[in-house]
Amino acid sequence: MTTVNLENLKSGMILASDAVLLNGRILLRSGAELSDKSIKMFASWGLTEANIEGISETEIKSDAMRHLDNELLAKAEVAVREMFKFTNIEFPPITELYRICIKEHTEKLAGVSDNELDS
Amino acid sequence: MNWTAEKLAAEVSSVCSLPTIYFRLNELVNDIHVSNKDVGALISEDAGLSVRLLRMVNSAFFGFPSGIDTITRAVTVIGTRQLSDLVLMTSVVDMFDGIPNEIANMELFWRHSIATGVSARVLANYHREINVERFFVAGLLHDIGRLVIFQKLPEETTEILSLLDEKEAPLHVAEKQVLGFDHADVGRAMLEQWGLPEHLVVAVGAHHQPSVLDEIDVDSAIVHVADVIANAMGMGWATEVHVPGLDEAAWQQIGLPVSILSPAVEQIKRQYDDAVELIFSDKAVASSAA
C-alpha cells in the first residue's frame, strides 16, 4: 500500500483504505476501483491523497518525473540541493517540498509553462 | 553603542507608528455592543482608507462576492475582524514604503513578505481557520525586523551579508553572530511596542523556530511553515538563498498531511500573482493620495 498524491491518481487504481476527508467524511470505501469520475470528485471535495493497493513509491515518483528531461533534472537537483542544505531532507514535508522544488526548477529550465504540461 | 532588539525597535517605532484609526477600530471590534453600522461609520471617516479598502475587497485576490460598493456592505460581508486586519495591511504597506530602495531591495523584500503571507493564508484555509486574513497579515509582517536592521545598522548589515556570502550560516544565525539577536527578535519587540495583538507578536518573534515557545500556537506554526514554503519556491529572493530549517514540532502542531503541500503550492502560486498585483497597485494608490 502506498499513499499517492491526488495529481498522480489514475483510473483503475484500487483503494487500499477508505478515502476520508479531513472532517471524517468517507468519500469512497476501501477496495473500490478509481474512475476518472471518482478522481474528479476527490478533487472537488479537496481530498489530497489516497492509499493505493499494489503499487510502490518509486513507481509513482518515476511516473511523475517521466516527462522531465534527465539532464535538466540533474542540473535542477544540484541547485535545489544547495538551497536545501540547512534543512533536514529526511523529514517528510521537507522531502516533499524538495521534490516539488526540483520539479518546478526543471520545468523552469525547460521553459515549459504549467499550461502546456496540462494539455 | 551596544544595541538590543528592544532599543533598536524603539528607535523606529517612535518615529513611525500605526494610524489611530486601527486602534479605534480594534476597540470597536472587541466590544460586543457595537454594531456593524458603527464600524462602517468609523472607517468612512477616513475617505482615503475607505477607497483603498473597497479596492482590496473587490480584488481577485480576496475573492469576496463581487460588487461590494460601500464600506457598510464590506463590514457585513467580510466581518469586522477581517476588515480590521485589512486596515492593518494598508498601514504595513505605507510603513514599508517609507524605506528607501538603496537600503534594501524593497521589491524583493515585498515579494518575499507577500509570498509568506499568501502561503500562511492557504495553510490556514486547509487548517479550517475562519479568519484567514489574520494569517496573511502575520506573514506580511514576519520579516519586518530585517528592515529595521538594514536601516539602522548599515555597517553591521554589511558584515552579516559577507558572512552569508561565505555560505556558512542561514541569515538569522549570521545576525545572532554579529549582533547578539536576530530580525525575529527585533520584529517581536517592534510589534509589541506598537501594541499589536499578542498572536501577531508571538508569531513574528518565533518564526524561525516556534518550538522555543512553551506551547506552539497555530499562528506561529503556520507562519513558520509558510516562510519555509515561500523560500523553497524561491518566491521573492534569488534562488541561491537557502531554505530555512523546518521545525518538526511546528509542522506536527498544524497536523496537516504531507500530501496537501503539492496542491497548496499550486494555490499559493495562483494567489501570489493576484496578491502582488493588489499590493503593488495599493502602494500606487496610497502614494498618489499622499
Interface residues (C-beta under 8 A of the other chain):
Chain A: T3 N5 L6 E7 L22 T48 E49 A79 E82 M83 F84 K85 F86 T87 N88 F91 P92 P93 I94 E96 L97 Y98 I100 C101 E104 H105
Chain B: Y126 R128 P170 V225 V228 I229 N231 A232 M233 G234 T239 E240 V241 H242 V243 P244 G245 L246 E248 W251 P257 V258 S259 I260 L261 S262 P263 V265
